[in-house]
Amino acid sequence: MKRKILIVLLLALGFMPSQGNAPGKIKKKKIIVLDAGHGGKDTGALGKKAKEKDIVLSIAIKVGQYIEKNLPDVQVIYTRKTDVFIPLDERAEIANKNNADLFISIHANSNKSNKPVGTETYTMGLHKTQGNLEVAQKENSVIVLEDNYQSKYEGFDPNVAESYIIFSMMQNIFLEQSLNLAANVQNEFKEKALRQDRGVKQAGFLVLWHTTMPSVLVEVGFVSHPEEEKYLLSEPGQDHISSAIYRAIKQYLAELEKQEAELDSGLETLSYSTEKSQAKDSLNLQGDESITFRLQITSSTKKVMPNHPIFKGFNDVFEFYENNTYKYAIGKSTNYDEVKKLQQSVKNDFPGAFIIAFKNNQKVDLKQVLTP
Ligand SMILES: [Zn+2]
């Protein structure tokens, strides 16, 4: 009987079975979205002969073929497989609505000078150099070919440097994972494909902006550099580049699988201790109307690992599931002012954090609770 109540309580709190790969659990297929940049009326960068849109499409398809041949547990989704124009926001939307685990946008670079050469991989963030900003401006400027781009991108002007300040304020909970993947890609390019390594960088790319999973944008080389253009147009060149991206993905997924196995064992402890404390609460607080407050710091459509850097320094992270979203809170007190103090003390790390209230283990409207 007691156990039944506990299960009901846990369900009420929204604890969901995890989908990891621990023994006895059903293995969920990973979904990877491959995004060949540009297409149709948008050619992307132009070399003497090369069109970015064609090079990146054939590389994306080759990456997909490697995955489909060698990783049966991975499903590949392409944003385009033909020469068509697709708005940037739709590309992210394809990844989001398919609940993808990874989003990889593939592009080729160009420069006014024919000297720059090599590959670089970007994650979403604020640029640190003028050069990185210029790459993002170039890739983002394609939105002017889209209908209603001003309203669609909230007035964002891709060519005005000040527009990019918004990317300094966003909180990217997938940054760490995105950086790991980006590092894998650059490492493979350098070690196996023997490309010039221009490094892992950050800048405000609109195509990555609204993705809700780890995501990177890969610049596979410069079509403005005569030799690199030839390489990127050649079959062996495209094979080297795409197999390097494939191996980087494979390493990333192996690492992720390891983390998820750890997460599964970690979660069992979490549920167990929750169950125990609930048992105590339900005995002591039967019919109790007391309110507890917590501070919600972030939310995600994907489960966030307990060892995620965002939680570093907090040992009281609380997860609950609501409206198809995992939500994460810290702190717990029946005293509102205490949680208010906590909100103040973490406001640099979590400027958007807000206080939430629970009554009888159900989330309740904070305003209602605070109105006497
Ligand atoms: Zn591009």
Boltz pocket constraint, residues with backbone or C-beta under 6 A from the ligand:
constraints:
  - pocket:
      binder: B
      contacts: [[A, 37], [A, 38], [A, 44], [A, 45], [A, 52], [A, 106], [A, 107], [A, 108], [A, 139]]
      max_distance: 6.0
